[in-house]
Amino acid sequence: MQINQQKTVQVDVTELRLHIKVCDSFAAGLQDAQGTEVGSYEGYVPDFFPGEHFGDYLILNIDLETGQIKNWRKPKASDIEKMIAQDVDD
């Protein structure tokens, strides 16, 4: 005879994958070393962000041990400049 019963088992979880739909509502602020905001951006998710986001999704893979974003790649200065310029153009 088989019956249904739930069991709790331990699982080694290492990563949290976030797919957040921002739908034209992405916002970012740039701060200098003193904490003063020196630039900002609102609009689509910038192209240099990780994943196939199509401008509408924020896709981040978080390492649960360290809290670090695993799929983040350091942007180039030109990426940041382009992002800020796009906000000015809108």
C-alpha positions in Angstrom: 0.0 0.0 0.0 1.3 3.5 -0.8 0.3 6.5 1.1 1.2 10.2 0.7 3.4 11.6 3.4 5.7 14.7 3.4 9.3 14.4 4.5 11.7 17.2 5.3 15.1 16.8 3.8 18.2 19.1 3.9 19.2 20.6 0.6 22.4 22.5 -0.1 21.2 25.7 -1.6 23.9 27.9 -3.0 22.2 30.5 -5.2 19.2 32.8 -5.4 18.2 33.7 -8.9 16.1 36.9 -9.2 14.1 37.8 -12.3 12.4 41.1 -11.6 10.2 42.7 -14.2 10.8 46.4 -14.0 8.9 47.3 -17.2 10.3 50.7 -18.1 10.6 51.6 -14.4 14.3 50.8 -13.8 16.1 53.5 -11.8 19.8 53.9 -10.8 21.8 56.5 -9.0 25.5 57.1 -9.2 27.4 58.2 -6.1 30.9 59.5 -5.7 33.3 58.5 -2.9 31.6 60.9 -0.5 28.2 59.5 -1.1 26.9 62.4 -3.1 24.7 61.5 -6.1 26.5 62.6 -9.3 24.2 61.1 -11.8 21.0 59.1 -12.3 19.1 57.1 -14.8 15.5 56.0 -15.3 14.1 53.9 -18.1 14.9 50.5 -19.5 17.4 48.1 -17.9 20.7 49.2 -19.5 22.3 46.9 -22.0 25.4 46.1 -19.9 23.3 44.5 -17.1 23.4 40.6 -17.0 21.1 38.2 -18.7 18.7 38.4 -21.7 16.6 41.1 -20.0 15.2 42.8 -23.2 15.2 46.0 -21.2 12.4 44.9 -18.9 14.0 42.5 -16.5 16.6 42.7 -13.8 18.3 39.3 -13.7 20.7 38.7 -10.8 22.2 35.5 -9.5 23.1 35.9 -5.8 25.6 33.7 -4.0 23.9 32.9 -0.7 27.2 32.3 1.1 28.8 35.6 0.2 25.9 37.8 -0.8 27.7 38.6 -4.0 26.1 38.9 -7.4 27.6 36.0 -9.4 26.6 37.1 -12.9 27.7 40.7 -12.6 30.4 41.9 -15.0 32.2 45.1 -14.2 30.9 47.8 -16.6 33.2 50.0 -18.7 33.2 53.7 -18.2 31.6 54.0 -21.6 28.7 51.8 -20.4 27.9 54.2 -17.5 28.4 57.3 -19.7 25.9 55.8 -22.3 23.4 55.0 -19.6 23.5 58.6 -18.2 23.4 60.1 -21.7 20.2 58.1 -22.5 18.4 59.5 -19.5 19.3 63.1 -20.6 18.1 62.4 -24.1 14.6 61.2 -22.9 
